[in-house]
């Protein structure tokens, strides 16, 4: 019999969030199939912003992966998803049912773009 990890692909979910001046998004994963972890596993999170003063917070169930803090601006962030492994700075072991949450805030006077991705691997 094949193991669970051999039967299922490892999903990657990604998105692009446009943030106008002063905008805060509580959870970019809200409403996603993967907002609640479907099984025990590991997540790896990548975020890139096209300018400064964009901050993020990252949570996986009860774990705080990143308190509110600024992302380092990345040249070309508006065109690409985070590059693995260089731009995936956070990882965590998560349990089935854990809520995944990425909050974003733009403290800049200009609109900013944040590209994000989460790689999910079954335990």
VENSULQUI-V428347 format. One record per pair of residues at least 6 apart in sequence whose C-alpha atoms are under 7 Angstrom apart, sorted by the first residue. I is the first residue (numbers start at 1). J is the second residue. D is the distance in Angstrom with one decimal. If there is no record, write none. Layout:
i = (I/I)
j = (J/J)
d = (D/D)
This chain:
i = (5/10/10/11/11/12/12/12/12/13/13/13/14/14/14/15/15/15/16/16/16/16/17/17/17/18/18/18/18/19/19/19/19/20/20/20/20/21/21/21/21/21/21/22/22/22/23/23/24/24/24/25/25/25/26/26/27/27/27/28/28/29/29/29/35/35/36/36/36/36/37/37/37/37/37/37/38/38/39/39/39/40/40/40/40/40/41/41/41/41/41/41/41/42/42/42/42/42/42/42/43/43/43/43/43/43/43/44/44/44/44/44/44/44/45/45/45/45/45/45/45/46/46/46/46/46/46/46/47/47/47/47/47/47/47/48/48/48/48/48/48/48/49/49/49/49/49/49/49/50/50/50/50/50/50/50/50/50/51/51/52/52/52/53/53/53/53/54/54/54/54/54/54/55/55/55/55/55/55/55/56/56/56/56/56/56/56/56/57/57/57/57/57/57/57/58/58/58/58/58/58/58/59/59/59/59/60/60/60/60/60/61/61/61/65/77/78/78/81/81/81/82/82/82/82)
j = (122/120/121/119/120/117/118/119/120/117/118/119/116/117/118/115/116/117/113/114/115/116/113/114/115/111/112/113/114/106/111/112/113/106/110/111/112/106/107/108/109/110/111/105/106/107/105/106/104/105/106/103/104/105/103/104/101/102/103/102/103/35/101/102/99/100/97/98/99/100/95/96/97/98/99/100/96/97/95/96/122/94/95/96/122/123/93/94/95/120/121/122/123/92/93/94/120/121/122/123/91/92/93/118/119/120/121/88/90/91/92/118/119/120/88/89/90/91/117/118/119/82/87/88/89/116/117/118/82/87/88/114/115/116/117/73/74/77/82/114/115/116/71/73/74/77/113/114/115/73/74/75/76/77/78/112/113/114/73/112/72/73/108/70/106/107/108/70/71/105/106/107/108/68/69/70/71/104/105/106/68/69/70/71/102/103/104/105/66/67/68/69/102/103/104/64/65/66/67/101/102/103/65/100/101/102/94/98/99/100/101/98/99/100/90/115/113/115/115/116/117/88/115/116/117)
d = (6.1/5.7/5.2/6.1/5.5/6.7/5.5/4.4/6.1/5.6/5.4/6.7/5.5/4.0/6.3/5.8/5.5/6.6/6.9/5.7/4.4/6.3/5.8/5.2/6.4/7.0/5.9/4.6/6.5/6.0/5.5/5.2/6.1/6.8/6.6/4.3/6.5/5.9/6.5/5.9/5.3/5.7/5.7/6.8/5.2/5.4/5.8/5.6/5.6/4.3/6.6/5.6/5.2/6.4/4.7/6.7/5.3/5.0/4.9/5.8/6.6/5.3/6.3/6.9/5.7/5.2/5.2/5.5/4.5/6.1/6.9/5.1/4.9/5.3/6.3/7.0/5.3/6.1/6.4/4.0/6.7/5.8/4.3/4.6/6.0/5.4/5.8/5.4/6.5/6.9/5.4/4.1/4.0/5.7/4.4/5.8/5.8/5.2/6.4/6.6/5.4/5.5/6.5/6.4/5.5/4.7/6.4/6.3/5.7/4.3/6.8/5.6/5.1/6.7/5.2/6.5/5.2/6.1/5.9/4.6/6.6/5.4/5.4/3.8/6.1/5.6/5.2/6.4/5.9/6.7/6.9/6.8/5.8/4.5/6.6/6.8/6.0/5.7/6.0/5.6/5.4/6.5/6.6/5.2/5.8/5.6/5.8/4.4/6.6/5.4/5.6/6.3/6.7/4.9/6.0/6.1/5.6/6.6/4.8/6.2/6.8/5.4/6.9/5.9/6.2/5.1/5.3/5.4/5.9/5.7/4.6/6.0/7.0/6.1/4.8/3.9/5.6/5.7/5.2/6.6/5.3/5.7/6.4/6.9/6.8/5.4/4.5/6.4/5.0/5.0/4.7/6.9/5.7/5.1/6.7/6.2/5.2/4.9/6.9/5.7/4.6/6.5/5.5/5.9/5.0/6.5/6.7/6.3/5.8/4.6/6.4/4.3/4.8/6.3/6.6/6.7/5.9/7.0/5.5/6.4/6.9/6.9/6.8/6.5/6.6)
